[in-house]
Amino acid sequence: MKKVKTGVIHGRFQILHHDHLKYLLAGFERCEHLIVGIANPDPTLTKQDAADQHRASLAANPLTYYERYLMIREALVEAGLNLEQFSIVPFPINFPELLKFYVPMDATFFLTIYDQWGEKKMARFTELGLKTEILWRRPLAQKGQTASEIREKISAGEPWQDLVPPAMIRLVEEFNLRSRLSPT
C-alpha cells in the first residue's frame, strides 16, 4: 500500500484506550505524517448533535485538551513513533467550516464508522470536498471498548488498567481523574 504524505485522524479521546490506539496506528500505517485532531477541544467548540447527543455533555468530556494531548503523545511514543512522525491539534468537528484553520485540507482524512455519527462525519467531509479513507465500517455492537465505560470503572474504583496503554495509568493518576469523575 502506497502511503499518503499527510493523514488526519480525530477523536475525543476522553481517556485514550487500546481501541483508540489501534485506530491511531491504523491511520499512521497509511501516511508519512499523522495529524491527530482532538475533537471537542473546549466548550466553545462543542455543541449538541442529534446524531450523538452524548458527545457534547460535560460528563462525556471531563479531560482538558492538554490532558488528552499528553495522553495521545505518550501513547504514540510508547507505541514506537517518534515526535517528528505526528502532530496533535484541536479538531472542531462540530464546526467543520473551521477545520481549515487547524489541518491541511489537502490531507487524507481517515475515519471509522460504527453509527449515525460516523456517517454524519463522512457526509461533512464529503461536503467539504476532503479526500477521505474509511479505515473500517462495523456495526455499533462491534465497536469494542468505550471511554465512557472506562471512566465509569475509574469512578467506581473498579479495575480499568488493562483497558488502556501503560502510559495512561500514570497520567490518570497524575490528573487525579478518579476524584474528578466521582460524584460529589
C-alpha positions in Angstrom: 0.0 0.0 0.0 1.4 3.4 -1.0 1.4 5.9 1.9 -0.1 9.3 1.5 2.1 12.3 2.7 -0.2 13.5 5.4 -3.1 11.8 7.1 -5.6 13.3 9.6 -7.4 11.2 12.2 -9.6 12.6 15.0 -11.5 11.7 18.2 -12.4 13.0 21.6 -10.0 10.5 23.4 -11.7 11.1 26.7 -9.4 8.6 28.0 -7.2 7.0 25.4 -7.7 3.2 25.4 -6.4 0.2 23.4 -9.0 0.6 20.6 -8.1 4.2 20.2 -4.5 3.3 19.8 -5.4 0.6 17.2 -7.3 3.4 15.3 -4.4 5.8 15.5 -1.8 3.3 14.4 -4.1 2.1 11.5 -4.1 5.7 10.3 -0.3 6.1 10.8 0.3 3.0 8.7 -1.2 4.8 5.8 0.7 8.0 5.9 4.1 9.5 6.3 2.9 12.1 8.9 -0.2 11.7 11.0 -2.1 14.6 12.4 -4.2 13.7 15.3 -7.2 16.0 15.9 -8.7 16.3 19.3 -12.4 16.9 18.9 -14.3 19.0 21.5 -11.1 20.7 22.4 -13.0 23.2 24.6 -16.7 24.1 25.4 -16.8 26.9 22.8 -16.0 24.3 20.0 -18.5 21.7 21.3 -22.2 21.5 20.5 -25.1 19.1 20.6 -25.7 16.9 17.5 -28.8 14.8 17.1 -26.6 12.0 15.6 -24.9 11.6 19.1 -26.1 13.9 21.8 -23.8 12.2 24.5 -20.6 13.6 22.8 -21.3 17.2 23.9 -22.2 16.7 27.5 -19.8 17.9 30.2 -19.8 14.4 31.8 -18.6 12.9 28.5 -15.8 15.5 28.2 -14.0 15.6 31.6 -10.5 15.8 30.3 -8.9 19.0 29.1 -7.4 19.4 25.6 -3.9 19.5 27.2 -4.5 16.3 29.2 -5.7 14.5 26.0 -2.7 15.9 24.1 -0.4 14.3 26.7 -2.3 11.0 26.5 -2.0 10.8 22.7 1.6 11.9 22.7 2.6 9.4 25.4 0.7 6.5 23.8 2.1 7.1 20.3 5.7 7.4 21.6 5.2 4.3 23.8 4.0 2.5 20.6 7.2 3.3 18.9 6.6 6.5 16.9 8.9 9.5 17.2 7.7 13.0 17.7 8.5 14.0 14.1 6.1 11.4 12.8 2.9 13.0 14.2 1.3 16.3 15.3 -1.6 16.9 17.6 -4.1 19.7 17.0 -7.5 20.9 18.1 -10.2 19.5 15.7 -13.6 21.3 15.9 -15.6 18.6 14.2 -18.9 20.3 15.3 -17.8 23.4 13.2 -16.4 21.8 10.0 -16.0 25.3 8.4 -13.2 25.9 11.0 -11.2 22.8 10.1 -9.1 24.7 7.5 -7.6 26.7 10.4 -6.3 23.5 12.1 -5.4 20.9 9.5 -4.2 20.9 5.9 -7.3 20.4 3.7 -5.3 18.5 1.1 -4.5 15.7 3.6 -6.3 12.4 3.6 -8.9 12.2 6.4 -9.2 8.7 8.0 -12.5 7.6 9.5 -14.0 4.6 11.2 -17.8 4.3 11.0 -20.0 2.5 13.6 -23.1 4.6 13.7 -25.1 7.6 12.6 -22.4 9.9 14.0 -19.7 8.3 11.8 -22.0 8.6 8.8 -22.6 12.2 9.5 -18.9 13.0 9.8 -18.3 11.3 6.5 -21.0 13.4 4.9 -19.5 16.6 6.4 -16.1 15.7 5.0 -17.6 14.9 1.6 -19.4 18.3 1.6 -16.1 20.0 2.3 -14.5 18.1 -0.6 -12.0 16.3 1.6 -10.2 13.2 0.5 -11.3 10.5 2.9 -10.5 6.9 3.6 -12.6 4.7 5.7 -10.3 2.5 7.8 -13.2 0.2 8.7 -17.0 0.2 8.9 -18.6 -2.0 11.5 -21.9 -2.4 13.4 -22.0 -0.5 16.7 -22.1 -3.8 18.5 -18.6 -4.5 17.2 -17.1 -1.1 18.3 -15.4 -2.6 21.4 -14.2 -0.5 24.3 -15.6 2.9 25.0 -14.0 5.7 27.0 -17.3 6.1 28.9 -17.1 2.6 30.2 -13.5 3.1 31.3 -14.4 6.4 33.0 -17.2 4.6 34.9 -14.8 2.0 36.1 -12.3 4.6 37.2 -15.0 6.5 39.1 -16.3 3.3 40.7 -12.9 2.2 41.8 -13.2 -0.9 39.6 -10.2 -2.4 37.6 -9.6 -0.5 34.4 -5.9 -0.5 33.9 -5.8 -3.4 31.5 -8.1 -1.4 29.1 -5.5 1.3 28.4 -1.9 1.6 27.2 0.5 1.7 30.2 1.3 5.4 30.0 -2.4 6.2 30.6 -2.3 4.6 34.1 0.3 7.1 35.2 -1.5 10.0 33.5 -4.9 9.2 35.0 -3.3 9.2 38.5 -1.4 12.4 37.7 -4.6 14.1 36.5 -6.4 13.0 39.7 -9.1 11.8 37.4 -10.9 9.4 39.8 -11.7 12.2 42.2 -12.8 14.4 39.3 -15.1 11.7 37.9 -16.6 10.7 41.3 -20.0 12.2 42.2 -19.7 14.9 44.8 
